[in-house]
Amino acid sequence: MMPTVDFNNKWRMNEAVPKIAALETDNTTNKNNITSLTTRANEQDQTNLTFGGKIMTLQTDNTKNKQDIFNVNNSIATINSTLTSYGTRITNLESSLYNFQSRGPGWYKQGDFVTCYGTQQISGQPTVTYAVEMVEVFNYQVKESQREVIMAEEVVMFFMRSQDQKQ
């Protein structure tokens, strides 16, 4: 005798429902897995974005460091140029002392001690005052009763007799 199926029995009709539910659960799991995979991919993208940002920051820092070094080098070059300029000025002062012509009677005689003072102002730099003391006076004399002011190449030079040489 063939078994009969009672289609009015709801339990028998719903017997396949758990399998469908299981399939739906599997699909949900797959969806969750895909979602999880997508989330991880997004996290990886976010990590790469952050890492890329760090590289960009590092490059920016390097650029800043290079700029700082460049500025320091420029400052050193400016200082060296300024020192060279001062050296040239002092050399010119010394040359002016030697080349100053005799002023005639009543002026200091050759062999006297003379101190030459000069000031210099370079744009953006503080005023520098320096003194060059010559042990001897060659080929010129300085008037004893007054200081002689000489303008030469933007350097103001004051020639005066040293205190210990006054008669």
Backbone hydrogen bonds in HBPLUS format (Angstrom, degrees):
<---DONOR---> <-ACCEPTOR-->    atom                        ^
c    i                          cat <-CA-CA->   ^        H-A-AA   ^      H-
h    n   atom  resd res      DA  || num        DHA   H-A  angle D-A-AA Bond
n    s   type  num  typ     dist DA aas  dist angle  dist       angle   num
A0009-ASN N   A0006-ASP O   2.97 MM   3  5.50 162.9  2.00 114.5 120.1     1
A0013-MET N   A0009-ASN O   3.14 MM   4  6.47 153.6  2.21 147.3 155.4     2
A0014-ASN N   A0010-LYS O   2.85 MM   4  5.99 144.8  1.98 144.6 153.4     3
A0015-GLU N   A0012-ARG O   3.29 MM   3  5.09 162.0  2.33  99.6 103.3     4
A0017-VAL N   A0014-ASN O   3.11 MM   3  5.30 151.0  2.19 105.8 114.6     5
A0019-LYS N   A0016-ALA O   3.14 MM   3  5.49 123.6  2.47 107.2 120.4     6
A0020-ILE N   A0016-ALA O   3.24 MM   4  6.63 159.1  2.28 152.8 158.8     7
A0021-ALA N   A0017-VAL O   2.75 MM   4  6.02 161.8  1.78 159.2 165.4     8
A0022-ALA N   A0018-PRO O   2.66 MM   4  5.89 147.7  1.76 143.2 152.9     9
A0023-LEU N   A0019-LYS O   2.80 MM   4  6.10 154.4  1.87 146.9 153.9    10
A0024-GLU N   A0020-ILE O   2.79 MM   4  6.10 157.1  1.84 150.7 157.2    11
A0025-THR N   A0021-ALA O   2.77 MM   4  6.03 148.1  1.87 142.3 152.2    12
A0026-ASP N   A0022-ALA O   2.79 MM   4  6.12 154.0  1.85 148.2 155.3    13
A0027-ASN N   A0023-LEU O   2.84 MM   4  6.16 156.3  1.90 147.4 154.4    14
A0028-THR N   A0024-GLU O   2.77 MM   4  6.06 151.5  1.85 144.2 152.8    15
A0029-THR N   A0025-THR O   2.73 MM   4  6.06 152.9  1.80 148.7 156.9    16
A0030-ASN N   A0026-ASP O   2.74 MM   4  6.05 160.4  1.78 151.9 157.5    17
A0031-LYS N   A0027-ASN O   2.69 MM   4  5.95 155.9  1.74 146.9 154.6    18
A0032-ASN N   A0028-THR O   2.64 MM   4  5.90 153.0  1.70 145.6 154.3    19
A0033-ASN N   A0029-THR O   2.61 MM   4  5.91 154.3  1.68 150.0 158.1    20
A0034-ILE N   A0030-ASN O   2.70 MM   4  5.97 160.5  1.73 150.2 155.7    21
A0035-THR N   A0031-LYS O   2.68 MM   4  5.89 157.1  1.73 146.6 154.2    22
A0036-SER N   A0032-ASN O   2.62 MM   4  5.83 155.7  1.67 147.1 154.7    23
A0037-LEU N   A0033-ASN O   2.67 MM   4  5.90 155.6  1.72 147.1 154.7    24
A0038-THR N   A0034-ILE O   2.75 MM   4  5.98 158.0  1.79 148.6 154.9    25
A0039-THR N   A0035-THR O   2.74 MM   4  5.98 153.4  1.81 145.1 153.4    26
A0040-ARG N   A0036-SER O   2.81 MM   4  6.11 158.7  1.86 149.4 154.9    27
A0041-ALA N   A0037-LEU O   2.83 MM   4  6.09 153.3  1.90 145.1 153.4    28
A0042-ASN N   A0038-THR O   2.76 MM   4  6.07 154.5  1.83 148.5 155.8    29
A0043-GLU N   A0039-THR O   2.76 MM   4  6.06 153.4  1.82 148.1 156.4    30
A0044-GLN N   A0040-ARG O   2.74 MM   4  6.01 152.6  1.82 146.6 154.4    31
A0045-ASP N   A0041-ALA O   2.77 MM   4  6.08 155.8  1.83 146.8 154.1    32
A0046-GLN N   A0042-ASN O   2.71 MM   4  5.97 154.5  1.78 146.6 154.5    33
A0047-THR N   A0043-GLU O   2.70 MM   4  5.99 150.2  1.79 144.0 153.1    34
A0048-ASN N   A0044-GLN O   2.74 MM   4  6.03 161.9  1.77 152.3 157.2    35
A0049-LEU N   A0045-ASP O   2.72 MM   4  5.95 151.3  1.80 145.4 154.5    36
A0050-THR N   A0046-GLN O   2.79 MM   4  6.05 157.8  1.83 146.9 152.8    37
A0051-PHE N   A0047-THR O   2.70 MM   4  5.93 162.8  1.73 152.9 158.5    38
A0052-GLY N   A0048-ASN O   2.63 MM   4  5.78 156.6  1.69 145.4 152.9    39
A0053-GLY N   A0049-LEU O   2.81 MM   4  6.05 146.4  1.92 140.1 150.0    40
A0054-LYS N   A0050-THR O   2.84 MM   4  6.21 146.2  1.95 145.1 154.8    41
A0055-ILE N   A0051-PHE O   2.87 MM   4  6.25 154.4  1.93 149.8 156.8    42
A0056-MET N   A0052-GLY O   2.85 MM   4  6.11 157.8  1.90 147.0 153.5    43
A0057-THR N   A0053-GLY O   2.79 MM   4  6.05 153.4  1.86 144.8 152.5    44
A0058-LEU N   A0054-LYS O   2.78 MM   4  6.02 156.1  1.83 147.3 154.3    45
A0059-GLN N   A0055-ILE O   2.80 MM   4  6.09 157.9  1.85 151.3 157.3    46
A0060-THR N   A0056-MET O   2.83 MM   4  6.09 151.5  1.91 144.1 152.7    47
A0061-ASP N   A0057-THR O   2.75 MM   4  6.05 157.3  1.80 151.1 157.5    48
A0062-ASN N   A0058-LEU O   2.82 MM   4  6.10 157.4  1.87 148.6 155.1    49
A0063-THR N   A0059-GLN O   2.86 MM   4  6.11 154.8  1.93 145.2 152.2    50
A0064-LYS N   A0060-THR O   2.87 MM   4  6.17 154.8  1.93 148.2 155.4    51
A0065-ASN N   A0061-ASP O   2.77 MM   4  6.06 160.5  1.80 153.1 158.8    52
A0066-LYS N   A0062-ASN O   2.77 MM   4  5.99 159.4  1.81 150.4 156.3    53
A0067-GLN N   A0063-THR O   2.85 MM   4  6.07 151.8  1.93 143.1 151.5    54
A0068-ASP N   A0064-LYS O   2.76 MM   4  6.06 154.0  1.82 150.1 157.7    55
A0069-ILE N   A0065-ASN O   2.86 MM   4  6.13 162.0  1.89 151.9 156.2    56
A0070-PHE N   A0066-LYS O   2.82 MM   4  6.01 155.1  1.88 144.9 152.7    57
A0071-ASN N   A0067-GLN O   2.80 MM   4  6.05 154.2  1.86 147.6 154.6    58
A0072-VAL N   A0068-ASP O   2.86 MM   4  6.14 155.9  1.91 148.8 155.7    59
A0073-ASN N   A0069-ILE O   2.84 MM   4  6.08 162.6  1.87 151.8 156.6    60
A0074-ASN N   A0070-PHE O   2.89 MM   4  6.14 153.8  1.96 144.7 152.3    61
A0075-SER N   A0071-ASN O   2.83 MM   4  6.09 152.7  1.90 145.9 153.8    62
A0076-ILE N   A0072-VAL O   2.82 MM   4  6.13 159.3  1.86 154.2 159.6    63
A0077-ALA N   A0073-ASN O   2.86 MM   4  6.07 159.2  1.90 147.3 153.5    64
A0078-THR N   A0074-ASN O   2.82 MM   4  6.06 150.6  1.91 144.7 153.2    65
A0079-ILE N   A0075-SER O   2.82 MM   4  6.10 158.0  1.87 149.7 155.8    66
A0080-ASN N   A0076-ILE O   2.80 MM   4  6.04 165.4  1.82 153.8 157.9    67
A0081-SER N   A0077-ALA O   2.84 MM   4  6.01 154.8  1.91 143.1 150.6    68
A0082-THR N   A0078-THR O   2.79 MM   4  6.02 152.5  1.87 146.2 154.2    69
A0083-LEU N   A0079-ILE O   2.78 MM   4  6.06 162.3  1.81 155.8 160.4    70
A0084-THR N   A0080-ASN O   2.87 MM   4  6.07 155.2  1.93 145.3 152.6    71
A0085-SER N   A0081-SER O   2.87 MM   4  6.12 150.8  1.96 141.9 150.3    72
A0086-TYR N   A0082-THR O   2.81 MM   4  6.16 156.1  1.87 151.8 158.4    73
A0087-GLY N   A0083-LEU O   2.83 MM   4  6.07 161.0  1.86 149.0 154.5    74
A0088-THR N   A0084-THR O   2.86 MM   4  6.13 152.0  1.94 146.0 153.7    75
A0089-ARG N   A0085-SER O   2.87 MM   4  6.15 155.4  1.93 148.0 155.1    76
A0090-ILE N   A0086-TYR O   2.85 MM   4  6.15 163.4  1.88 157.1 160.9    77
A0091-THR N   A0087-GLY O   2.92 MM   4  6.10 156.7  1.98 144.1 151.1    78
A0092-ASN N   A0088-THR O   2.83 MM   4  6.08 153.9  1.90 146.9 154.4    79
A0093-LEU N   A0089-ARG O   2.81 MM   4  6.14 147.8  1.92 145.9 155.7    80
A0094-GLU N   A0090-ILE O   2.87 MM   4  6.19 161.8  1.90 153.4 157.1    81
A0095-SER N   A0091-THR O   2.85 MM   4  6.08 157.9  1.89 148.1 154.9    82
A0096-SER N   A0092-ASN O   2.78 MM   4  5.98 152.2  1.86 144.9 152.7    83
A0097-LEU N   A0093-LEU O   2.91 MM   4  6.23 149.7  2.00 147.9 156.3    84
A0098-TYR N   A0094-GLU O   3.13 MM   4  6.46 158.0  2.18 148.4 153.2    85
A0099-ASN N   A0095-SER O   2.95 MM   4  6.12 145.4  2.07 145.2 155.4    86
A0100-PHE N   A0096-SER O   2.97 MM   4  5.82 116.6  2.38 142.3 153.1    87
A0108-TYR N   A0142-VAL O   2.42 MM  34  4.67 155.4  1.47 117.2 125.8    88
A0112-ASP N   A0109-LYS O   3.21 MM   3  6.06 159.5  2.26 142.9 143.6    89
A0111-GLY N   A0137-VAL O   3.19 MM  26  4.99 143.7  2.33 119.7 130.4    90
A0114-VAL N   A0134-MET O   3.43 MM  20  5.54 160.8  2.47 148.4 153.1    91
A0134-MET N   A0114-VAL O   2.88 MM  20  5.54 153.9  1.95 171.2 178.7    92
A0116-CYS N   A0132-VAL O   2.87 MM  16  5.17 173.5  1.87 142.1 144.0    93
A0132-VAL N   A0116-CYS O   2.81 MM  16  5.17 164.2  1.83 153.5 158.4    94
A0118-GLY N   A0130-TYR O   2.97 MM  12  5.56 165.2  1.99 164.1 164.8    95
A0130-TYR N   A0118-GLY O   2.99 MM  12  5.56 164.7  2.02 158.9 163.8    96
A0120-GLN N   A0128-VAL O   2.94 MM   8  5.37 146.2  2.05 147.0 157.5    97
A0128-VAL N   A0120-GLN O   2.96 MM   8  5.37 168.0  1.98 158.6 160.1    98
A0125-GLN N   A0122-ILE O   2.84 MM   3  5.32 160.0  1.88 144.1 144.3    99
A0150-ILE N   A0157-MET O   3.37 MM   7  5.51 162.8  2.40 147.1 152.0   100
A0157-MET N   A0150-ILE O   3.31 MM   7  5.51 169.1  2.32 151.4 154.7   101
A0152-ALA N   A0155-VAL O   3.35 MM   3  5.47 163.0  2.38 143.7 148.5   102
A0155-VAL N   A0152-ALA O   3.03 MM   3  5.47 155.6  2.10 114.1 121.9   103
A0165-GLN N   A0162-SER O   3.02 MM   3  5.37 158.9  2.07 112.1 118.8   104
A0166-LYS N   A0163-GLN O   3.42 MM   3  5.71 169.7  2.43 109.1 112.1   105
